[in-house]
Amino acid sequence: MLRWLARPAERCLGRSGCGCGGGGGAGGGGDGLLWNAELKTHASGQYSMAVAQANESLEDQGQVATSPAATFVGVYDGHGGPEASRFLSSHLFPHLHKFASEQGGVSNDAIKKAFHATEEEFLHLVKGSWLKRPKIAAAGSCCLVGAIANNVLYVANLGDSRVVLGHKGPNGRGVVAERLSNDHNVADEEVRKELAEQHPDDSHIVVYTKGVWRIKGIIQVSRSIGDVYLKKPEFARNPKFQHYVCPVPLKRAVITAEPSIKVHHLRQQDLFLIFASDGLWEQLTDKAAVDIVFKNPRAGIAKRLVRAALSEAARKREMKYADIQQIERGIRRHFHDDITVVVVYLDNHKRGAQPKFSNLNSFRFTNAPEDIFSGRSDQRGHQPLSGAVG
């Protein structure tokens, strides 16, 4: 797989880890691998979404679900194939809605239960299919979720996708970038220390190879959905897995699906949120991204961020963005990662009585396409999920 070639030491087959009315479609100024939804509404304002594909099969998935009572945002950055990120896009929000409904609203506990239930369902899928499809045991996904309800933002994260808040600067001037998620990537010294504390008997839990820190020399992200072979070593020890994927001598789990959760009470000075996979943050700093959103019109703002990242990726290779536009998917992974961006504007800071938590059928969904080149986007009034919960 060409993504593997782009990062040859990673995991044996993966990574490290329209009009203003809200239309969407493939294409962004001639880029056939760029999809966007320019501007749509949610209970607290407006949002914009864009995706750029680099891999042969798009491994990023993104979605937004809105109702009068809540807004859910999901960015799922897959690796080792698209199976885990696609699974998240059809299973995580129904679980989140189910547990939040049972508890009378969004909470840390409801989010943790939703992540756990989704992880368990994906494990069940892998157990039932991996003998025919051994590589699915090595498919995984970072998972970034934002939930806005009752004027509170909940952020849950696995991996190195990131959400950054843009809020007014001192005396209401300019804009300040504030990161609201933790990167679970061993490039971060704190993550390496955390792993060392969790594995005191393994002095090689994290190793530095070919200029990059990796867990057991395999993967950069320390938390994910999927990656079953790194959580259930019996898969990695199976001769069939070793034959079709790669031998991985593990005695116990080396990564986890336990999310980091932060709670942020929205303030009058909070302007917007940028949710994005690491494909964006590899190219743009938090501050650069926030400045772009602050200084430009809303319509198509997510697409503008993606194009800024692609222009930076081109500049690093002494190319122009127009040159990258001519490169086919798969080959394009040598130049940049899949990129998913959702910009959420925070216009209405509601106080007092809030609408009751809605039935799942009352949510309106915007899903990015499974693959950009196919043009099969998924924007619907309701969520038609196979195996949906709640």
C-alpha positions as CSV (number, residue, x, y, z in Angstrom):
1,M,0.0,0.0,0.0
2,L,1.4,3.4,-1.0
3,R,0.7,4.9,2.4
4,W,2.9,2.2,3.8
5,L,5.7,3.2,1.4
6,A,5.3,6.8,2.5
7,R,6.0,5.8,6.2
8,P,7.9,2.5,5.7
9,A,8.5,1.6,9.3
10,E,4.9,2.2,10.5
11,R,3.0,-0.8,11.7
12,C,3.8,-3.0,8.7
13,L,0.9,-1.5,6.8
14,G,-0.4,1.8,8.0
15,R,0.2,5.3,9.4
16,S,1.3,6.5,12.7
17,G,-0.5,6.9,14.0
18,C,-21.2,24.7,-3.3
19,G,-23.3,27.7,-2.3
20,C,-23.6,29.4,1.0
21,G,-26.9,27.6,1.5
22,G,-24.9,24.5,2.6
23,G,-24.3,22.6,-0.6
24,G,-21.4,20.2,-0.9
25,G,-19.5,18.3,-3.5
26,A,-16.3,17.1,-4.9
27,G,-13.8,19.5,-6.3
28,G,-12.1,22.6,-4.9
29,G,-10.8,24.9,-7.5
30,G,-9.9,22.1,-9.9
31,D,-8.8,19.6,-7.2
32,G,-10.8,16.4,-7.9
33,L,-9.7,14.9,-4.5
34,L,-11.1,17.8,-2.5
35,W,-14.7,17.7,-1.2
36,N,-16.4,20.4,0.8
37,A,-19.7,21.5,2.4
38,E,-19.4,25.3,2.4
39,L,-21.8,26.5,5.1
40,K,-24.5,24.8,7.1
41,T,-26.3,25.7,10.3
42,H,-26.3,24.2,13.8
43,A,-28.0,25.2,17.0
44,S,-25.3,27.6,18.1
45,G,-24.3,29.0,14.7
46,Q,-22.8,27.7,11.5
47,Y,-20.3,25.1,10.4
48,S,-18.2,24.2,7.3
49,M,-16.5,20.9,6.4
50,A,-13.9,19.8,3.9
51,V,-11.8,16.7,3.1
52,A,-8.8,16.1,0.9
53,Q,-7.9,12.6,-0.1
54,A,-4.3,11.4,-0.5
55,N,-4.6,7.6,0.0
56,E,-5.8,5.1,-2.6
57,S,-8.8,4.6,-0.3
58,L,-9.8,7.6,1.9
59,E,-8.9,6.6,5.5
60,D,-10.3,9.8,7.1
61,Q,-14.0,10.1,7.8
62,G,-15.8,13.1,9.1
63,Q,-19.4,13.9,10.2
64,V,-21.6,16.5,11.9
65,A,-25.0,15.8,13.5
66,T,-27.2,18.7,14.6
67,S,-30.5,19.1,16.5
68,P,-32.0,21.9,18.4
69,A,-30.5,20.5,21.6
70,A,-27.1,19.3,20.6
71,T,-24.3,19.3,18.0
72,F,-22.0,16.4,17.5
73,V,-18.7,16.6,15.5
74,G,-16.6,13.6,14.6
75,V,-13.2,13.4,12.9
76,Y,-11.9,9.8,12.4
77,D,-8.4,9.4,11.1
78,G,-7.9,5.8,10.0
79,H,-4.8,3.8,9.4
80,G,-4.1,0.3,8.1
81,G,-7.1,0.8,5.8
82,P,-10.5,2.6,6.0
83,E,-12.4,-0.1,7.9
84,A,-12.2,1.4,11.5
85,S,-12.9,5.0,10.5
86,R,-15.9,4.0,8.4
87,F,-17.2,1.9,11.3
88,L,-16.9,4.8,13.6
89,S,-18.9,7.0,11.2
90,S,-21.9,4.6,11.4
91,H,-21.7,3.5,15.0
92,L,-20.3,6.0,17.4
93,F,-23.0,8.8,17.3
94,P,-25.9,6.3,17.8
95,H,-24.1,5.0,20.9
96,L,-23.4,8.5,22.2
97,H,-27.1,9.5,21.6
98,K,-28.3,6.3,23.4
99,F,-26.2,6.8,26.5
100,A,-26.8,10.6,26.7
101,S,-30.5,10.0,26.4
102,E,-30.4,7.5,29.2
103,Q,-28.6,10.0,31.4
104,G,-30.6,13.0,30.5
105,G,-27.9,14.7,28.5
106,V,-24.2,14.5,27.4
107,S,-21.7,13.7,30.2
108,N,-18.2,12.3,30.6
109,D,-19.7,8.9,31.5
110,A,-22.0,8.8,28.5
111,I,-19.1,9.6,26.2
112,K,-16.8,6.9,27.8
113,K,-19.6,4.4,27.4
114,A,-20.1,5.3,23.8
115,F,-16.4,4.9,23.0
116,H,-16.3,1.6,24.9
117,A,-19.4,0.2,23.1
118,T,-18.0,1.2,19.7
119,E,-14.6,-0.4,20.4
120,E,-16.3,-3.6,21.6
121,E,-18.5,-3.8,18.5
122,F,-15.5,-3.3,16.2
123,L,-13.6,-6.0,18.1
124,H,-16.6,-8.3,17.6
125,L,-16.5,-7.5,13.8
126,V,-12.8,-8.3,13.7
127,K,-13.2,-11.6,15.5
128,G,-15.9,-12.7,13.1
129,S,-14.1,-11.7,9.9
130,W,-10.3,-11.7,10.4
131,L,-9.7,-15.2,9.3
132,K,-11.0,-14.3,5.8
133,R,-9.6,-10.7,6.0
134,P,-6.5,-10.9,8.3
135,K,-5.5,-7.3,7.7
136,I,-8.7,-6.0,9.4
137,A,-7.0,-6.9,12.7
138,A,-4.5,-4.2,11.9
139,A,-7.0,-1.5,11.0
140,G,-7.4,1.3,13.5
141,S,-8.5,4.9,13.7
142,C,-7.9,8.0,15.8
143,C,-11.2,9.4,17.1
144,L,-12.0,13.0,17.9
145,V,-15.5,13.9,19.0
146,G,-17.0,17.2,20.1
147,A,-20.5,17.5,21.6
148,I,-22.1,20.9,22.3
149,A,-25.1,20.8,24.6
150,N,-26.5,23.2,27.2
151,N,-23.8,25.8,26.4
152,V,-21.1,23.2,27.3
153,L,-18.5,21.7,24.9
154,Y,-17.3,18.1,25.6
155,V,-14.2,17.0,23.7
156,A,-13.2,13.3,23.6
157,N,-10.1,12.2,21.8
158,L,-8.0,9.1,20.9
159,G,-4.9,9.7,18.9
160,D,-3.5,12.9,17.3
161,S,-6.5,14.6,15.7
162,R,-7.0,17.9,17.4
163,V,-9.5,20.6,18.2
164,V,-8.4,24.2,18.6
165,L,-10.6,27.1,19.9
166,G,-10.4,30.6,18.5
167,H,-11.4,33.2,21.1
168,K,-11.1,37.0,21.3
169,G,-7.8,38.3,22.4
170,P,-7.1,40.8,25.2
171,N,-9.5,43.8,25.2
172,G,-11.5,42.0,22.5
173,R,-8.7,42.5,19.9
174,G,-7.5,39.8,17.5
175,V,-7.8,36.1,18.1
176,V,-6.1,33.6,20.4
177,A,-5.6,29.9,19.7
178,E,-6.4,27.5,22.5
179,R,-5.9,23.8,22.1
180,L,-8.7,21.8,23.7
181,S,-7.4,18.2,23.1
182,N,-4.4,16.1,24.0
183,D,-2.3,14.6,21.2
184,H,-1.8,10.9,22.0
185,N,1.4,10.6,20.0
186,V,4.7,9.4,21.2
187,A,6.4,12.4,19.5
188,D,5.2,14.1,22.7
189,E,7.5,13.5,25.7
190,E,4.6,13.4,28.1
191,V,3.0,10.6,26.2
192,R,6.3,8.6,26.2
193,K,6.5,9.1,30.0
194,E,2.9,7.9,30.4
195,L,3.7,4.7,28.5
196,A,6.9,4.1,30.5
197,E,4.9,4.4,33.7
198,Q,2.3,2.0,32.3
199,H,5.0,-0.5,31.2
200,P,7.7,-0.4,33.9
201,D,8.9,-3.9,33.0
202,D,9.5,-3.0,29.3
203,S,12.4,-0.6,28.7
204,H,11.7,-0.7,25.0
205,I,8.0,0.2,25.1
206,V,8.9,3.2,23.0
207,V,11.9,3.2,20.6
208,Y,13.5,5.9,18.4
209,T,13.9,4.6,14.9
210,K,14.7,6.4,11.6
211,G,14.1,9.8,13.2
212,V,10.7,9.0,14.8
213,W,9.5,7.7,18.2
214,R,7.3,4.6,17.9
215,I,5.6,2.2,20.3
216,K,7.5,-1.1,20.0
217,G,8.9,0.4,16.8
218,I,5.4,0.0,15.2
219,I,3.0,2.9,15.7
220,Q,3.1,6.5,16.9
221,V,-0.4,7.0,18.4
222,S,-0.9,5.5,21.8
223,R,-4.7,5.4,21.8
224,S,-7.2,4.4,19.0
225,I,-10.3,2.5,18.1
226,G,-9.3,-0.8,16.5
227,D,-5.7,-1.9,16.1
228,V,-6.8,-5.1,17.6
229,Y,-3.5,-6.9,17.2
230,L,-1.9,-4.3,19.4
231,K,-4.5,-4.8,22.1
232,K,-5.1,-8.5,21.9
233,P,-1.7,-10.1,21.3
234,E,-3.3,-13.5,20.5
235,F,-4.1,-12.0,17.0
236,A,-0.5,-10.9,16.5
237,R,0.8,-14.3,17.5
238,N,-1.4,-16.2,15.1
239,P,0.6,-17.7,12.2
240,K,-2.1,-16.5,9.6
241,F,-1.8,-12.9,10.8
242,Q,2.0,-13.1,10.8
243,H,1.9,-14.5,7.2
244,Y,-0.5,-12.0,5.7
245,V,0.3,-8.9,7.7
246,C,3.5,-9.0,9.8
247,P,5.0,-10.7,12.8
248,V,4.6,-8.6,16.0
249,P,6.1,-10.2,19.2
250,L,3.8,-8.8,21.9
251,K,3.0,-10.2,25.3
252,R,0.3,-7.7,26.3
253,A,-1.6,-4.7,25.0
254,V,0.5,-1.7,24.2
255,I,-2.2,0.8,23.2
256,T,-5.7,1.6,24.6
257,A,-9.1,2.9,23.6
258,E,-9.6,5.0,26.8
259,P,-10.4,8.6,25.6
260,S,-9.1,11.8,27.1
261,I,-12.1,14.0,27.8
262,K,-12.2,17.8,28.4
263,V,-15.2,19.9,29.4
264,H,-15.3,23.6,28.3
265,H,-18.1,26.0,29.3
266,L,-18.6,28.2,26.3
267,R,-18.0,31.9,26.9
268,Q,-19.0,35.1,25.1
269,Q,-15.4,35.5,23.8
270,D,-15.3,32.0,22.2
271,L,-15.6,32.5,18.4
272,F,-15.1,29.2,16.6
273,L,-13.7,25.7,16.9
274,I,-11.4,23.9,14.4
275,F,-11.7,20.1,14.5
276,A,-9.1,18.4,12.2
277,S,-7.2,15.2,11.6
278,D,-3.4,15.4,11.9
279,G,-3.1,15.9,8.1
280,L,-3.9,19.6,8.8
281,W,-1.8,20.0,11.9
282,E,1.3,18.5,10.1
283,Q,1.2,21.5,7.9
284,L,-0.3,24.4,9.9
285,T,0.3,25.5,13.5
286,D,-2.7,26.1,15.8
287,K,-2.2,29.9,15.5
288,A,-1.9,29.9,11.7
289,A,-5.1,27.9,11.3
290,V,-7.0,30.2,13.8
291,D,-5.8,33.3,12.0
292,I,-7.0,32.0,8.6
293,V,-10.5,31.4,10.0
294,F,-10.6,34.7,11.8
295,K,-9.5,36.8,8.8
296,N,-11.6,35.2,6.0
297,P,-15.3,34.8,5.1
298,R,-17.2,31.9,6.5
299,A,-18.4,30.3,3.3
300,G,-15.9,27.6,2.3
301,I,-13.6,28.3,5.3
302,A,-12.9,24.6,5.9
303,K,-11.9,24.3,2.3
304,R,-9.6,27.3,2.6
305,L,-7.9,25.6,5.6
306,V,-7.3,22.4,3.6
307,R,-6.0,24.4,0.6
308,A,-3.6,26.3,2.9
309,A,-2.3,23.0,4.3
310,L,-1.9,21.6,0.8
311,S,-0.1,24.7,-0.4
312,E,2.3,24.4,2.6
313,A,2.9,20.7,1.8
314,A,3.7,21.7,-1.8
315,R,6.0,24.5,-0.7
316,K,8.0,22.0,1.4
317,R,8.7,20.0,-1.8
318,E,9.5,23.2,-3.8
319,M,6.2,22.7,-5.7
320,K,3.0,24.6,-6.2
321,Y,-0.5,23.5,-5.0
322,A,-1.4,23.3,-8.7
323,D,1.3,20.6,-9.1
324,I,-0.1,18.5,-6.3
325,Q,-3.6,18.7,-7.8
326,Q,-2.3,16.7,-10.8
327,I,-1.1,13.8,-8.7
328,E,-3.3,10.7,-8.4
329,R,-4.6,9.3,-5.1
330,G,-2.2,6.8,-3.6
331,I,0.8,8.5,-5.1
332,R,-0.4,11.7,-3.5
333,R,0.2,10.2,-0.1
334,H,3.9,10.8,-0.6
335,F,3.2,14.5,-0.4
336,H,0.5,14.8,2.3
337,D,-1.9,12.8,4.4
338,D,-5.7,12.6,4.1
339,I,-7.1,15.8,5.7
340,T,-10.4,16.4,7.3
341,V,-11.5,19.8,8.7
342,V,-14.7,20.9,10.4
343,V,-15.0,24.6,11.5
344,V,-17.8,25.3,13.9
345,Y,-18.8,28.9,14.6
346,L,-20.1,29.7,18.1
347,D,-22.6,32.5,17.6
348,N,-25.3,31.8,20.1
349,H,-24.3,31.4,23.7
350,K,-27.7,30.4,25.1
351,R,-28.6,30.9,28.7
352,G,-31.6,29.6,30.6
353,A,-33.9,26.7,29.5
354,Q,-32.5,24.5,26.8
355,P,-34.4,22.2,24.4
356,K,-34.8,18.6,25.6
357,F,-32.4,16.1,24.2
358,S,-33.8,15.0,20.9
359,N,-34.7,11.6,19.4
360,L,-31.9,10.5,17.0
361,N,-34.3,10.8,14.1
362,S,-34.4,14.6,14.7
363,F,-30.7,15.0,14.1
364,R,-29.6,16.1,10.6
365,F,-26.3,14.5,9.5
366,T,-23.6,15.7,7.1
367,N,-21.1,13.0,6.4
368,A,-18.1,13.4,4.2
369,P,-17.9,10.9,1.3
370,E,-16.3,7.5,1.9
371,D,-14.0,8.2,-1.1
372,I,-13.7,11.7,-2.7
373,F,-13.0,10.4,-6.2
374,S,-16.3,8.5,-6.3
375,G,-18.3,11.6,-5.5
376,R,-20.5,9.6,-3.1
377,S,-21.2,12.1,-0.4
378,D,-23.6,11.3,2.5
379,Q,-25.6,14.3,3.4
380,R,-29.1,13.4,4.6
381,G,-31.8,14.7,6.9
382,H,-31.7,11.7,9.1
383,Q,-29.2,9.0,9.9
384,P,-30.0,5.6,8.2
385,L,-27.6,3.4,10.0
386,S,-27.4,-0.4,9.7
387,G,-27.1,-1.8,13.2
388,A,-27.9,1.6,14.7
389,V,-28.4,1.8,18.4
390,G,-31.1,3.7,20.2
